Amino acid sequence: VEAAVCRIGLLGFGRVGQAVAALAASSNQLGDRGIDARVVTALVRDPGKPRSGARVPLGTSVRGFFDRPLDLAIEVMGGVDPAYACVRQALESGIPVVTANKSLMAAKGEELRAAAARAGVALAYDAAVLAGVPFIGALARRPFAGAPDRITGILNGTSHFLACALAAGRSFDDALAEAIERGYAEPDCSADVSGRDAAEKLTILAHLAGCRHLVPGDLPVFGIDAVHAADFDVARALGATIKPIASASFDPGNPGAWVGPALVDVNHPAASSRGVHNFVELREGDRAPVTFAGPGAGPDVTARTILDDVAEILAGAWRAPAIGGRSAARPADLRQPPAGAWYLRARHASFGVEDFAEHLAVHRVPALRLVSVGGAIAARTTPAPWHTVRAAADVLTSGGADVLLLPVMDATEANDERR
Ligand SMILES: NC(=O)c1ccc[n+]([C@@H]2O[C@H](COP(=O)([O-])OP(=O)(O)OC[C@H]3O[C@@H](n4cnc5c(N)ncnc54)[C@H](OP(=O)(O)O)[C@@H]3O)[C@@H](O)[C@H]2O)c1
């Protein structure tokens, strides 16, 4: 059978773009399915840059890019501008689009999905979240898998690598230098360290769960650098560890979200995951959660997910996500974390463990466990609403203590910690 030629234009030809072109040229996977994928052009800023792999005609003009007949566009340039205008133009010209761009889908997902629906063409973005784990299709197109009332994950590999290194006793600067050297982190890794990257990915998942107007700025976001090295020792004394968590609850009785470090019980699935590994857990009611896990970044794994999206589209198997109707959560509901148990730590405090315990009891967040490790006093509290524990923490801060307040992720939290 003669394979059908598919003329692909790449919007961006950096690490991921080059990996896509190399994989499309070298693998038999598409050919075996009757697809002859040919990258016929790529848009870049600087055609003079050294690049590796397959040779592709490069251009710097968006108009020139669209002057060629294309069967599909792959957007791997990153950022919102000019990616938004380019993707929109492709969709409105009837060209299906595959993108790996979380910033774009978090900021403009609603508009782009509408443009794709109007034009009747596909817009696939499995590689935008957990790049190497093609799972968005399950969340987006399957009514039972796709109805979680809680999503919890480790969505950023760089901050996870840093947290693991800190837990092993390394300094932050040392761990960051290694992450950059290994290619896990960019020299400018502010989006990873600050939590912005994870917030964008959680926003995309929240859209799919029905909270369609959420923007990353609605979410409470804290960087992994908020955690002191001593917190990892304290966490260990509490039978837990600290991980960079992104979590959203759409439960109307206890909605909320958190993007940042969290205390994770050793028996929680997130506790055993390591390095740049990512995972996402979908919970619905009291049912056992469904978990997807695997590599969260890297040009090669991302290219595989992108080309899986391409194959689905070309085979006519791609379906638009069914969004809305499943969750009544509004963006305003996700501006603070849901009620739950808390990790409250004080350093440089002028009080002792007993005073700390009494303070928490008076503020209606009694400690379940208290530890004093290396000059830090910390509690794992009973479940309480955010505003209650915040009030208790604010009093300690105004008394001069260095306070850290994090949510606790335990394996049963979705079932029995509602308040
Ligand atoms: N790297 C990963 O592991 C990974 C994983 C999952 C998702 N992603 C996503 O994939 C996308 C691409 O990532 P990447 O790592 O491949 O980035 P990258 O190496 O920086 O490549 C970006 C490419 O886009 C081009 N470009 C950027 N702005 C442009 C503009 N205004 N006009 C024309 N061309 C422009 C660049 O041109 P020049 O080459 O001339 O500079 C470059 O070729 C991002 O959205 C990223 O979040 C990346």
The ligand as an SDF file (V2000), in Angstrom:
LIG
                    3D

 48 52  0  0  0  0  0  0  0  0999 V2000
   12.2690   20.5700   25.8910 N   0  0  0  0  0  0  0  0  0  0  0  0
   11.4140   19.7090   26.4160 C   0  0  0  0  0  0  0  0  0  0  0  0
   11.7900   18.6880   26.9850 O   0  0  0  0  0  0  0  0  0  0  0  0
    9.9270   19.9680   26.3060 C   0  0  0  0  0  0  0  0  0  0  0  0
    9.0330   19.0130   26.8180 C   0  0  0  0  0  0  0  0  0  0  0  0
    7.6570   19.2380   26.6950 C   0  0  0  0  0  0  0  0  0  0  0  0
    7.1940   20.3860   26.0950 C   0  0  0  0  0  0  0  0  0  0  0  0
    8.0890   21.3020   25.6190 N   0  0  0  0  0  0  0  0  0  0  0  0
    7.5570   22.4900   24.9860 C   0  0  0  0  0  0  0  0  0  0  0  0
    7.9160   22.4720   23.6130 O   0  0  0  0  0  0  0  0  0  0  0  0
    8.1070   23.7960   23.1430 C   0  0  0  0  0  0  0  0  0  0  0  0
    9.4970   23.9150   22.5350 C   0  0  0  0  0  0  0  0  0  0  0  0
   10.4780   23.6090   23.4950 O   0  0  0  0  0  0  0  0  0  0  0  0
   12.0210   23.4930   23.1020 P   0  0  0  0  0  0  0  0  0  0  0  0
   12.7080   22.9530   24.2830 O   0  0  0  0  0  0  0  0  0  0  0  0
   12.1750   22.8130   21.7980 O   0  0  0  0  0  0  0  0  0  0  0  0
   12.3850   25.0570   22.9200 O   0  0  0  0  0  0  0  0  0  0  0  0
   13.6290   25.6890   22.1140 P   0  0  0  0  0  0  0  0  0  0  0  0
   14.7470   24.7210   22.0260 O   0  0  0  0  0  0  0  0  0  0  0  0
   13.8690   27.0150   22.7400 O   0  0  0  0  0  0  0  0  0  0  0  0
   13.0570   25.8940   20.6200 O   0  0  0  0  0  0  0  0  0  0  0  0
   12.1540   26.9200   20.2910 C   0  0  0  0  0  0  0  0  0  0  0  0
   12.1660   27.0650   18.7670 C   0  0  0  0  0  0  0  0  0  0  0  0
   11.1640   28.0210   18.4140 O   0  0  0  0  0  0  0  0  0  0  0  0
   11.7650   29.0560   17.6180 C   0  0  0  0  0  0  0  0  0  0  0  0
   11.1360   30.3200   17.9710 N   0  0  0  0  0  0  0  0  0  0  0  0
   10.9040   30.8000   19.2270 C   0  0  0  0  0  0  0  0  0  0  0  0
   10.3160   32.0000   19.1680 N   0  0  0  0  0  0  0  0  0  0  0  0
   10.1680   32.2810   17.8580 C   0  0  0  0  0  0  0  0  0  0  0  0
    9.6200   33.3910   17.1430 C   0  0  0  0  0  0  0  0  0  0  0  0
    9.1560   34.4540   17.7770 N   0  0  0  0  0  0  0  0  0  0  0  0
    9.6180   33.3360   15.7980 N   0  0  0  0  0  0  0  0  0  0  0  0
   10.1360   32.2640   15.1430 C   0  0  0  0  0  0  0  0  0  0  0  0
   10.6490   31.1920   15.7650 N   0  0  0  0  0  0  0  0  0  0  0  0
   10.6800   31.1990   17.1030 C   0  0  0  0  0  0  0  0  0  0  0  0
   13.2330   29.0570   17.9770 C   0  0  0  0  0  0  0  0  0  0  0  0
   13.9900   29.5970   16.9010 O   0  0  0  0  0  0  0  0  0  0  0  0
   15.5910   29.6570   16.9510 P   0  0  0  0  0  0  0  0  0  0  0  0
   16.0490   28.2170   16.8680 O   0  0  0  0  0  0  0  0  0  0  0  0
   16.0050   30.4320   15.7560 O   0  0  0  0  0  0  0  0  0  0  0  0
   15.9450   30.3030   18.2370 O   0  0  0  0  0  0  0  0  0  0  0  0
   13.4870   27.5630   18.1960 C   0  0  0  0  0  0  0  0  0  0  0  0
   13.7570   26.9390   16.9820 O   0  0  0  0  0  0  0  0  0  0  0  0
    7.8530   24.7010   24.3550 C   0  0  0  0  0  0  0  0  0  0  0  0
    6.5130   25.1030   24.3510 O   0  0  0  0  0  0  0  0  0  0  0  0
    8.1080   23.7790   25.5310 C   0  0  0  0  0  0  0  0  0  0  0  0
    7.4040   24.1790   26.6810 O   0  0  0  0  0  0  0  0  0  0  0  0
    9.4310   21.1180   25.7060 C   0  0  0  0  0  0  0  0  0  0  0  0
  1  2  1  0
  2  3  2  0
  2  4  1  0
  4  5  1  0
  4 48  2  0
  5  6  2  0
  6  7  1  0
  7  8  2  0
  8  9  1  0
  8 48  1  0
  9 10  1  0
  9 46  1  0
 10 11  1  0
 11 12  1  0
 11 44  1  0
 12 13  1  0
 13 14  1  0
 14 15  2  0
 14 16  1  0
 14 17  1  0
 17 18  1  0
 18 19  2  0
 18 20  1  0
 18 21  1  0
 21 22  1  0
 22 23  1  0
 23 24  1  0
 23 42  1  0
 24 25  1  0
 25 26  1  0
 25 36  1  0
 26 27  1  0
 26 35  1  0
 27 28  2  0
 28 29  1  0
 29 30  1  0
 29 35  2  0
 30 31  1  0
 30 32  2  0
 32 33  1  0
 33 34  2  0
 34 35  1  0
 36 37  1  0
 36 42  1  0
 37 38  1  0
 38 39  2  0
 38 40  1  0
 38 41  1  0
 42 43  1  0
 44 45  1  0
 44 46  1  0
 46 47  1  0
M  CHG  2   8   1  16  -1
M  END
$$$$
